[in-house]
């Protein structure tokens, strides 16, 4: 497993340690969760932007009933 260093100033260290204690989590767990959430948010944004661009090029929509009929569901 890799170890990664993060340089913090005193205020950041105090804030993060206080928050970790408040959340009853380790700093490592909090940093991993925060980074994963950021990655998920960025991914969702990019997927949404791509879907919007595709829709703007061909603004055809289908109802749930139409999709069920189309795919035999």
Secondary structure, 3 states (H helix, E strand, C coil): CCCCCCCCCHHHHHHHHHHHHHHCCCHHHHHHHHHHHHHHHHHHHHHHHHHHHHHHHCCCCCCHHHHHHHHCC
